[in-house]
Amino acid sequence: MDCDYRWSHGRRDQLSGRYAEALTRLCSFFKMNNQPAYAAECLHRLLAIAPDSEKDGRELIKLYLEGGNRSGAMKVFKELERSVRERLDIELEDETARLYLEMISSSSGSGRMP
């Protein structure tokens, strides 16, 4: 028996958008209340929905760098770069490329942005 659930695609997309919006708001709330671990979890969930979202990826990279987690930031960057190339077949946005250059040229060794 072959079932056709195409009727549900619009509703699924609508709910997915609302979920992403809620995660974005939660992330902002957690950042404002100095809870970076919870903010990072929201960003990870957003990237699970849209792994090629450079805006969310950059935000997570910055959050990791602010917390001194340079290896985590680098891991997010590499995964973001892979997703953008595989899914969209384009280069990273200039802002993302600049963030990467700043990250690798940081000479402090602390993993924090200059």
N, C-alpha and C positions, 0 to 999 in steps of 0.2 A: 504494500500500500504506500503510495507516494503522496505525501501531504505538502500542500503549498501554503507557506506562511509569509508570502511576500507582503501581505496586508499589514504585517507587524513591523516592517522595516522603518517606516516613518516614525512610529511611536518609539521604537528602540533608539533611533537617532535623537529624538527629542529628549528622552530620558538620559541618554549618554551626555548630551549637552548640558542638561541641568546638573548632572553629577559633577561634570568638569567645573561648572560655575561654582558649585558648593565647595569643591576642593580648593579652588582659587581663593575663595573668600576665607576658608579655614586657614589656608597658608598665610594670608595677610594677617589674620587675627593672631596666629601663633608667633609670627615674626614681631608684631607690635608688642606682644606680651613676653618677649624674650624666651621663647620656647622653640629653639631651632630644630630640635630633634623631631618634634611634631610637624613643623613646617616642612622639613625634609621628607617626612613620610607622605605628606600631601603631594609634594612635587613628584615623588616616585610613583605615586598612583596616577597622577596626571600623565607622566611619561609612559606608563603602562597602557593608557588609553591611546595616546598619540606620541609614539616614540620619536617622531620627527619634529616635535615642537621645540624649536630652538629657543623660544622665549622661556619656556619652562626649564629647559636644559640649562640655559645660561643662569637662571635664577638659582637652580640647585648647585651649579658649579660655584657661584659666588658665595652661597651659604656655606658650602664645604670649605672654601678658602678662608672665609671669615672665622671659621671654627678651627682652622689649622689642619684640616684634612685634605692635604694636597693630593694624596693618592686616590682618595674618593672622587675628588674633582676631576682628576685625569681620567679615571674610569668612566665617569659620566660623559666627559667630552668625547672619548673614543667611541662609546656606544651611540651617542648622538650623531657623530660624524658618519658612522656606519649606517645608521637608520636613514639619515637624510640622503645619502648616496644610493642606498638600495631601494628605498621607497619612492623617492622623488627624482632621482638621477640628476641632482644638481649639487653645486658646491655650497658650502656653508655661507651664511650671511656674513657680511663684513664685521658686524658687531661680535659675532661668535668667534671669528678668526682672530680679531684683536684681543679678545679675552684670552684665547689660547696663547697668543704671543706674549701677553703680559704674564700669564701663568708660568710659561717656561723660562722667561727672562728674569723672573723674580730672583734676585740674588740673596735674599735674606735667609733662605733655607727654612723659614718658619712655615711656609705655605700660605702666608697672608699676602694679600694684594698690597702693592706699594701705595 
